[in-house]
Amino acid sequence: MKYISILFMLITTHTFTQKKLALENYMDAQASINNFSGTVLVTKNDAILLKKAYGLADYEWKTTNTIDTKFSLASVSKQFTAVAIMQLIEKGKMSLNDKLVKYYPDFPKGDQITVKIMLTHNAGFQMDYDELYLAKTSLNKDSVANYIMQKPLLFKPETNTLYSNIGYYLLARIIEKVSNQSYATYLKTNLFDKAKMYNTGVSTNDSIVLKSAKTYYKKDNKLIKNPYINWNFNIGHDGIYSTVEDLYLWNKALFDSTILLNEASKKKVFTSYNDQDFGFGLIINPFYNQNHTLIAHDGGFYGAMTSFNKYTDDDIFITVLSNNQSPSYLIAYALAAIVFDKPVELPYKHQLVNVDPVIYNEYAGKYENITILKKNEKLYYDNYEYELLPESDVKFFRSDNNDRTVEFIKNKKGKITQIIIRKAGVPEVKKKNNS
């Protein structure tokens, strides 16, 4: 019996080591081939499988990212707003059924919009108000609120679902009204300090934040510095900065304890309320869940690309933070596939080759939910925006993202019967529909 236990321990250790190596090899390739810049943390049962920094925090000074570099979280910030709202509800200071008119009496149709449907993106708000906070320095809370009130709802509240930053901005302001504290102060005292997240905060335009990564985005296939953002009014839906280690602490506090919320509140946060899988500030079992229970959220805004993933039944936590528009959500998807022992193709340099476009006639068609189009002797993926560029007679890469490929598979008779779509190296098989 003793020898069986030792053998099991050796096998488990070997498997763990192999998985760590596979994750590291994958991320090294993402950095060397696709210029990934940022930090990554992968844990299972609280054991670290990968924790590493890549690329530059400052391109002008060639300052490298480190594991404690702070990154803008973009929409990963929404979950902090949702948890703060639920804390105030637990304290009896507000309710999920509160109407928006309680806090903004003049808001059009505010008597039909509740706190709950703002949390679940069912209020009918337009996507954003970034034309304000990307352009103006002379803003105040009243002028922003009045501007948002002028934006017509896109549908009657609770009749549809549409992702919106506006709802979460208003929720941040409601937190201030109810708590009589600034959004930043409330989050620091009641969320970050409780979770021991001492490298996390709310962005401003004047604070000096040590070890903060600058953000860069792509324009005309070149990296440039992000534009001016008025952080005082880009909150609730965005505005939080953090590190991968602090996000791990957040994950522990949120999922594995009642430091932040009681079990009844957590159940509400982790429930899906509509056909787009929105809970409160999180997405519940999204389509990219690897067939495992997943609670997650991604973010992306002018170079800040972020991904937060908790596989609750497997106790796996994956977070990827980037400051140069690297597709963190796809990278996190691939890292999860590796952890779950699925085959993942390593990033590689794609070489464009010449092929006879006559073969495209057979390639065009419907493959389950994907359409391959042909136009002017070129192939396209789903629409005429994403051209498929050949690297062989049967394998193509997308013009907008080399890390997404399409491979056409023939049967024994030489007929195309399916395609293999790879997203960041993760294969998905799609069968060709019968015509």
Secondary structure, 3 states (H helix, E strand, C coil): CHHHHHHHHHHHHHHHHHHHHHHHHHHHHHHHHHCCCEEEEEEECCEEEEEEEECEEECCCCEECCCCCEEECHHHHHHHHHHHHHHHHHCCCCCCCCEHHHCCCCCCCHHHCEHHHHHCCCCCCCCCCHHHHCCCCCCCHHHHHHHHHCCCCCCCCCCCCCCCHHHHHHHHHHHHHHHCCCHHHHHHHHHHCCCCCCCCEECCCCCCCCCECCCEEEECCEEEECCCCCHHHCCCCCCEEECHHHHHHHHHHHHCCCCCCCHHHHHHHCCCCCCCCECCCCEECCCCCCCCCEEEEEEEECCEEEEEEEECCCCEEEEEEECCCCCHHHHHHHHHHHHCCCCCCCCCCCCCCCCCHHHHHHHCEEECCEEEEEECCEEEECCCCCEEEECCCCEEEECCCCCEEEEEEECCCCCEEEEEEEECCEEEEEEECCC
